[in-house]
Amino acid sequence: MKKLLALVALITVISAPAWAEDQDPLEQKIAKVREEISLTNLINGLNLTEQQLTDLISTLSEVQEMRKSYREKHRALGEEILRSFEDLKKNLENGPKLPQEVEKQAGGYNERAKELGEEFKKKLAPYQEKVESVLTEAQKLVIDDFKPCLLPPKSQKNPVRVGQAKSNEQAIEHLRKLREVPQDVYEQKRENILNRYFSKFEDKKGKMNEDEKAREKKRLFDLADRVRSMSAEDFELNKDDLAEEFIIKDRAEELETQLKDILEYRHKDKGGLNKIGRFFLKPEMLGILETRLNTLKNFKPSEPANLDNIKTAPEPKKK
């Protein structure tokens, strides 16, 4: 039985290698545009200089040529793989007993395809280093914090928040309303106000366990009391940090972040691509950078206004 399962796994569609293209036209177009949008959001947060763009385009052009070479190798191997797998499938339809030659041939082609993919990944590593050498440390931090997204963030005041980062404005507005509520009303409605906040969170994210909810409620009640006792000046100075504290801590998201950190470490440990490589060495990135460079080159700042020609409003007549 184990042997049969292993053979069935061989005829499963091989994951498209990094240089290959999907064949479903509509889904391919949608996925490509979505990828380009997400990468454009990242580039918008990096403020790359014209020289940086030029250097990156040079590196990615080399990667593109190498990708074409491997795509051709894979296509040449692909016809042989298809014939071998179709032969394997036809034999499996008659039962688990297979001719030794069919089994050996299918397994061999499967391994050759995997080896070709691994060989390509290893050759990408030096190009990742070239990309890293072009970027500043601040830009690397932005990339490290970036999460693929379709829509740009509402606020990009802090460039590290590019991607899925959310604006604090809504949380700040909630805190302002909490400060404005009269004390007697606040004491009566305090529990209901935060219960509604938790209900909205759970509707969107899923139910929290009771211990987790109790800890978060106490933390937010204490925060609300502290916010109400602050002076207007202190609140305005600290509103962004307070808004961060006012967000309900999502244990699932924290665990997901930890898992991503572990996977990132494993990628580096095995000589694989880190986040910089996985974003910048995608096929779509070259065109995005070329478009951005053309935009910068064609950008012409408007002529400064001649203040002498600006007419001032007439002074009001004295009564």
C-alpha positions in Angstrom: 0.0 0.0 0.0 2.8 2.4 0.9 4.4 1.7 -2.5 1.1 2.5 -4.3 0.7 5.8 -2.4 4.2 6.8 -3.3 3.6 6.1 -6.9 0.3 7.9 -6.9 2.2 10.9 -5.5 4.4 10.9 -8.5 1.6 11.7 -10.9 0.4 14.6 -8.8 0.9 17.8 -10.7 4.4 19.1 -9.9 4.5 22.5 -8.3 5.4 25.1 -10.9 9.0 26.0 -10.5 10.0 29.6 -10.0 10.7 30.1 -13.7 7.6 28.4 -15.0 4.3 30.0 -16.0 0.7 28.8 -15.2 -1.4 27.9 -18.2 -4.9 29.0 -17.1 -5.1 32.4 -18.9 -7.7 34.2 -16.7 -6.5 33.0 -13.3 -2.9 33.7 -14.4 -3.8 37.3 -15.3 -5.7 37.9 -12.0 -2.9 36.4 -9.9 -0.2 38.4 -11.8 -2.0 41.7 -11.4 -2.7 40.9 -7.7 1.0 40.2 -7.2 2.0 43.3 -9.0 -0.3 45.4 -6.9 1.1 44.0 -3.7 4.7 44.5 -4.8 3.9 48.1 -5.9 2.6 48.7 -2.4 5.9 47.6 -1.1 7.9 49.8 -3.5 5.7 52.8 -2.6 6.9 52.4 1.0 10.6 52.2 0.2 11.3 55.6 -1.5 14.0 54.1 -3.7 16.4 56.6 -5.4 17.0 56.7 -9.1 20.4 55.1 -8.6 19.0 52.3 -6.4 16.4 51.6 -9.1 19.0 51.5 -11.8 21.2 49.0 -9.8 18.2 46.8 -8.9 17.0 46.7 -12.5 20.5 45.6 -13.6 20.5 42.8 -11.1 17.0 41.6 -11.9 17.6 41.7 -15.6 20.4 39.1 -15.0 17.9 37.0 -13.0 15.4 37.2 -15.7 17.8 35.8 -18.3 18.7 33.0 -15.9 15.0 32.3 -15.4 14.4 32.0 -19.1 17.3 29.6 -19.4 15.8 27.3 -16.7 12.3 27.7 -18.2 13.7 26.3 -21.5 15.4 23.4 -19.6 12.2 22.6 -17.8 10.1 22.7 -21.0 12.6 20.4 -22.7 12.2 17.9 -19.8 8.5 18.5 -19.6 7.4 16.5 -22.6 9.4 13.5 -21.4 7.9 13.9 -17.9 4.4 14.1 -19.4 4.8 10.9 -21.5 6.3 9.0 -18.5 3.5 10.1 -16.1 0.7 9.3 -18.6 2.2 5.8 -19.0 2.4 5.5 -15.2 -1.3 6.6 -14.9 -2.4 4.2 -17.5 -0.7 1.3 -15.7 -2.1 2.4 -12.3 -5.6 2.2 -13.7 -5.2 -1.6 -14.0 -4.1 -1.9 -10.3 -1.1 -1.3 -8.1 1.2 -3.8 -9.8 3.5 -1.9 -12.1 6.2 -2.9 -14.6 9.6 -2.1 -13.1 10.6 0.0 -16.0 7.5 2.2 -15.7 8.1 2.8 -12.0 11.8 3.5 -12.4 11.3 5.9 -15.3 8.5 8.0 -13.6 10.4 8.2 -10.4 13.6 9.3 -12.2 11.9 12.1 -14.1 10.2 13.3 -10.9 13.6 13.5 -9.2 15.2 15.3 -12.2 12.4 18.0 -12.1 13.0 18.5 -8.3 16.7 18.8 -8.8 16.3 21.4 -11.5 14.2 23.5 -9.2 16.7 23.2 -6.3 19.5 24.1 -8.7 17.7 27.3 -9.7 17.0 28.3 -6.1 20.7 27.9 -5.2 21.7 30.1 -8.1 19.4 32.9 -6.9 21.3 33.3 -3.6 24.1 35.6 -5.0 21.5 37.8 -6.6 19.7 38.2 -3.3 23.0 39.5 -1.8 23.3 42.0 -4.7 19.8 43.3 -3.9 20.6 43.6 -0.2 23.7 45.6 -0.9 21.7 48.2 -2.7 19.1 48.7 0.1 19.5 50.8 3.2 19.0 49.4 6.7 15.8 51.4 7.0 14.5 50.0 3.8 15.3 46.4 4.9 13.2 47.0 8.1 10.3 48.1 5.9 10.6 44.9 3.8 10.9 42.8 7.0 7.6 44.2 8.3 5.8 44.1 5.0 2.8 41.9 4.5 1.4 41.2 1.0 -1.7 43.3 0.4 -4.2 44.4 -2.3 -5.1 47.8 -1.0 -2.5 50.4 0.3 -2.7 51.4 3.9 -4.8 54.4 4.9 -1.8 56.0 6.6 1.8 55.9 5.6 3.1 58.3 8.2 5.3 55.6 9.5 7.0 53.9 6.5 7.5 50.7 8.5 3.7 50.3 8.4 3.5 49.7 4.7 1.4 46.7 3.7 -1.4 45.5 5.9 -0.7 47.9 8.6 -3.8 49.8 9.8 -4.3 53.4 10.6 -4.6 54.3 14.3 -7.1 57.0 13.6 -10.1 54.9 14.4 -8.6 53.7 17.8 -7.7 57.4 18.6 -11.3 58.4 17.9 -12.7 55.7 20.2 -10.3 57.0 23.0 -11.4 60.6 22.4 -15.1 59.5 22.8 -14.2 57.7 26.0 -12.7 60.8 27.4 -15.7 62.9 26.5 -18.3 60.7 28.3 -19.5 62.2 31.6 -18.2 60.2 34.6 -21.6 59.0 35.8 -22.5 57.8 32.3 -19.0 56.2 32.0 -19.5 54.2 35.2 -22.9 52.9 34.1 -21.9 52.1 30.5 -18.3 51.1 31.0 -18.9 47.4 30.8 -21.3 47.6 27.8 -18.9 49.8 25.8 -16.0 47.4 26.0 -18.3 44.4 25.6 -19.4 45.8 22.2 -15.7 46.3 21.3 -15.0 42.6 22.1 -18.1 41.4 20.2 -17.0 43.2 17.1 -13.5 41.7 17.5 -14.9 38.1 17.9 -17.3 38.5 15.0 -14.3 39.3 12.8 -11.6 37.1 14.3 -13.4 34.3 16.1 -14.2 33.5 19.8 -11.5 34.1 22.4 -11.2 31.6 25.3 -12.5 32.9 28.7 -9.1 33.3 30.4 -7.7 35.2 27.4 -10.8 37.5 27.3 -10.7 38.2 31.0 -7.0 39.2 30.8 -7.6 41.5 27.8 -10.7 43.0 29.4 -8.9 43.9 32.6 -6.0 45.5 30.6 -8.4 47.6 28.5 -10.5 48.7 31.5 -7.3 49.9 33.2 -6.2 51.6 30.0 -9.6 53.4 29.6 -9.4 54.6 33.2 -5.9 55.9 32.6 -6.8 57.6 29.4 -9.8 59.4 31.1 -7.5 60.7 33.9 -4.9 62.2 31.5 -4.7 65.9 30.7 -5.5 67.0 27.2 -1.9 67.7 26.5 -0.7 64.3 27.7 -3.3 62.6 25.7 -2.4 64.4 22.4 1.3 63.7 23.0 0.8 60.0 23.6 -2.3 59.2 21.5 -0.5 57.0 19.0 1.0 54.8 21.6 -2.3 54.7 23.5 -4.1 53.7 20.3 -1.6 50.8 19.9 -2.4 49.6 23.4 -6.1 49.9 22.8 -6.1 47.3 20.1 -7.2 43.9 21.4 -4.3 41.5 21.4 -5.0 38.6 19.0 -3.3 35.5 20.3 -3.8 33.7 16.9 -2.0 36.5 15.1 0.9 36.5 17.6 1.3 32.8 17.1 1.2 33.2 13.3 3.9 35.9 13.5 6.0 33.6 15.6 5.6 30.8 13.1 6.6 33.1 10.2 9.7 34.1 12.2 10.6 30.4 12.6 10.0 29.8 8.9 12.1 32.8 8.1 14.9 31.5 10.3 14.7 28.1 8.6 14.9 29.6 5.2 18.1 31.4 6.1 19.5 28.4 7.9 19.1 26.2 4.8 20.5 28.8 2.4 17.1 29.7 1.0 15.7 33.1 0.2 14.8 35.6 2.9 12.0 38.1 2.6 14.1 40.5 0.5 14.9 37.7 -2.0 11.3 36.3 -2.1 9.9 39.8 -2.9 12.6 41.2 -5.2 13.4 38.1 -7.2 9.9 37.5 -8.3 9.4 37.8 -12.1 6.9 40.7 -11.7 9.3 42.9 -9.8 11.5 43.9 -12.7 8.7 45.5 -14.7 7.5 47.4 -11.5 11.0 48.8 -10.9 11.3 49.8 -14.6 8.0 51.6 -14.5 9.0 53.4 -11.3 12.4 54.5 -12.8 10.6 55.9 -15.9 8.2 57.8 -13.6 11.1 59.4 -11.7 13.0 60.3 -14.8 9.9 61.9 -16.4 8.8 63.7 -13.3 9.2 67.5 -13.7 8.7 69.6 -10.6 6.4 72.5 -11.1 7.9 76.0 -11.4 8.1 77.9 -8.1 5.4 80.5 -7.9 6.5 84.1 -8.4 5.4 85.7 -5.2 5.6 89.2 -6.7 2.8 88.3 -9.1 0.4 87.0 -6.4 -2.3 89.6 -5.8 -3.2 90.1 -2.2 -6.7 90.7 -1.1 -7.6 94.4 -0.7 -7.7 95.7 2.9 -11.2 96.2 4.2 -12.4 99.8 4.1 -12.4 101.6 7.5 -15.8 102.6 8.6 
